[in-house]
């Protein structure tokens, strides 16, 4: 297996549509008040330096202006990009858990202590995590475009959490992914 390289979250912008980046920024801004104090403090410190047109400070701006400013800044500031993704991960917990469950059914094992601290370190590219990417594609085929995008971002978030990274590249990716997606769909339908 080739060495997996963590990429900084700022690089995820290369794969994001502008409208989805705005959605992620909106979710992050909304989530700011509900996350644990340490993440909240880090985000508030970083976001306070972001200019918002028509407002004296980031936090005095309305949500529409905040999300635009966040989406713009996360393309140029690595620390802000990582914080936005960490906040997004709190907001997208259901999609992340759905993909994680499908991954476990496909033979992946995840770090039980995985959290935003570790998640902010970066992501593996889709080419490095074909099993998670295929699972996200399979689950996303039956959802809205937004949920599909969330599942793809969840795959990037969960890639480094795998404790058996060799399983991220399985010789029977299509078979394993299809079975895991079908199992996940039946579980999701039962909920």
C-alpha positions in Angstrom: 0.0 0.0 0.0 1.4 3.4 -0.9 1.9 5.9 1.9 -1.1 8.0 2.6 -0.5 11.7 2.6 -2.7 14.1 4.6 -3.8 17.1 2.6 -4.7 20.4 4.3 -8.4 21.2 4.3 -7.8 24.3 2.3 -7.1 21.9 -0.7 -10.7 20.6 -0.5 -11.8 23.8 -2.1 -10.5 22.5 -5.4 -13.2 19.9 -5.4 -16.1 22.0 -4.1 -18.7 23.8 -6.1 -19.2 27.4 -5.0 -22.8 26.8 -3.9 -21.8 23.8 -1.8 -18.9 25.8 -0.2 -21.5 28.5 0.8 -23.7 25.7 2.3 -20.7 24.3 4.3 -19.9 27.9 5.5 -23.5 28.4 6.6 -23.6 25.2 8.5 -20.3 26.1 10.2 -21.6 29.6 11.2 -24.8 28.2 12.6 -23.0 25.4 14.5 -20.6 27.9 16.2 -22.9 28.4 19.2 -23.4 24.7 19.9 -20.0 23.2 19.7 -17.7 22.5 22.7 -16.0 25.6 24.2 -12.5 24.9 22.9 -13.6 24.6 19.2 -15.9 27.6 19.7 -13.0 29.7 21.1 -10.7 28.8 18.3 -13.3 29.5 15.7 -14.3 32.8 17.3 -10.7 34.0 17.4 -10.0 33.0 13.8 -13.4 34.3 12.4 -13.1 37.6 14.3 -10.3 38.7 11.8 -12.5 38.0 8.8 -14.0 41.2 7.3 -17.7 41.2 6.6 -19.0 43.9 4.2 -21.4 46.3 5.9 -20.5 45.1 9.5 -18.0 46.3 12.0 -17.0 42.7 12.7 -17.7 39.2 11.6 -20.0 38.6 14.5 -22.0 41.8 13.9 -22.8 40.7 10.3 -25.9 38.8 9.4 -25.7 35.1 8.5 -25.8 35.8 4.8 -22.8 38.0 5.0 -21.0 35.7 7.4 -21.3 32.7 5.2 -20.1 34.6 2.1 -17.1 35.9 4.1 -16.3 32.4 5.5 -16.6 30.8 2.1 -14.2 33.3 0.6 -11.7 33.1 3.5 -11.7 29.3 3.6 -10.2 29.3 0.1 -7.2 31.3 1.2 -6.6 30.6 5.0 -5.7 27.0 5.9 -6.7 27.4 9.6 -10.1 28.9 8.7 -10.7 26.1 6.2 -9.9 23.4 8.9 -12.2 25.1 11.4 -15.0 25.4 9.0 -14.8 21.7 8.2 -14.6 20.8 11.9 -17.8 22.9 12.5 -19.4 21.3 9.4 -18.6 17.8 10.8 -20.6 18.6 13.9 -23.5 19.8 11.8 -23.3 16.8 9.3 -23.1 14.2 12.1 -25.9 12.1 10.6 -24.3 11.8 7.2 -20.9 11.0 8.7 -22.5 8.3 10.9 -24.4 6.8 8.0 -21.1 6.5 6.0 -19.2 5.3 9.0 -21.8 2.5 9.5 -21.5 1.5 5.8 -17.7 1.6 6.1 -17.8 -0.7 9.1 -20.0 -3.1 7.2 -17.5 -3.0 4.4 -14.7 -4.0 6.8 -13.3 -0.7 7.8 -12.5 0.1 11.4 -12.5 3.6 12.8 -10.7 5.3 15.7 -13.1 5.5 18.6 -11.4 8.7 19.7 -11.7 10.4 16.4 -12.9 14.0 16.9 -12.5 17.5 15.5 -9.0 17.8 16.9 -7.7 14.9 14.8 -10.1 15.7 11.9 -8.7 19.2 11.5 -5.3 17.7 10.6 -6.4 17.0 7.0 -7.8 14.5 4.6 -6.8 11.8 2.1 -7.8 12.2 -1.5 -10.6 10.2 -3.0 -8.0 8.2 -4.9 -6.5 7.1 -1.6 -9.8 6.0 -0.1 -11.7 4.2 -2.9 -13.8 2.1 -0.5 -15.2 5.2 1.3 -15.6 7.1 -2.0 -17.5 4.2 -3.5 -19.7 3.9 -0.4 -20.4 7.7 -0.5 -21.3 7.3 -4.2 -23.6 4.4 -3.6 -25.4 6.1 -0.7 -25.5 9.4 -2.5 -27.2 7.9 -5.6 -30.4 7.8 -3.6 -30.3 11.3 -2.0 -30.4 14.9 -2.9 -27.4 16.7 -4.4 -26.7 18.3 -1.0 -26.8 15.1 0.9 -24.6 13.4 -1.8 -22.1 16.3 -1.4 -22.2 15.8 2.4 -21.5 12.1 2.0 -18.5 12.8 -0.2 -17.1 15.3 2.3 -17.8 12.8 5.0 -15.7 10.3 3.2 -12.8 12.7 3.2 -13.4 13.4 6.9 -13.5 9.7 7.8 -10.5 8.6 5.7 -7.8 9.4 8.2 -10.0 7.9 11.0 -9.6 4.4 9.6 -7.4 2.3 11.8 -7.0 -0.3 9.1 -5.9 1.9 6.2 -5.1 -1.1 4.0 -8.9 -1.7 3.9 -9.5 1.7 2.3 -8.1 0.1 -0.8 -9.8 -3.3 -1.2 -9.5 -5.5 -4.3 -13.3 -6.0 -4.3 -14.3 -2.4 -3.8 -17.4 -2.6 -6.0 -18.8 -5.7 -4.4 -18.0 -4.7 -0.8 -19.4 -1.2 -1.3 -22.6 -2.4 -3.0 -23.3 -4.8 -0.1 -22.5 -2.2 2.5 -24.7 0.4 0.8 -27.6 -2.1 0.6 -27.2 -2.9 4.3 -27.0 0.8 5.2 -30.1 1.5 3.2 -32.1 -1.1 4.9 -30.9 0.2 8.3 -31.7 3.8 7.3 -35.1 2.7 6.1 -35.8 1.0 9.4 -35.0 4.2 11.4 
